[in-house]
């Protein structure tokens, strides 16, 4: 079980968390953040893109790409051995899949939700 050792290693780092805002003409149009972490099944340090939001009126493949590549650059800089994008909004489909794949990601799972 590598989880405890991974989190101990990650939480001791001042660079374990990352944030980015996207602005157009001084106006906030997007936000994303990531963190380092680990899993129970591997000693690898993982980078997780935890949140990404782009205002509807500014959504484009170009802005999506800038935000994703900024995350990847940070993850590379801090030595992450794998990069994961945590999609928790239920958005799926071939367009979104192509966008992620264009930036080197591939689907490795799914998500389940239980509502009250």
HUGISUL-V187346 format. One line per field, one symbol per residue. phi: phi as a letter, one per 30 degrees, with the letter a starting at -180 (. if undefined). burial: 1 if it has 24 or more other ideal C-beta (glycine too) atoms within 12 Angstrom, else 0. A space follows every 50 residues. Layout:
BEGIN
phi->???
burial->???
END
This chain:
BEGIN
phi->.cedddddddddcdcdbbbbccbbhicdbaabbbadaabdcadddcccdc bbbbeedbdadddededddddddddddciddabbcccccidbkdddeddd decicbdbaabbbbcd
burial->00000100010000011101010000001111111111100001111111 11110000000011111111110110010101111110000000000011 0010100000000000
END
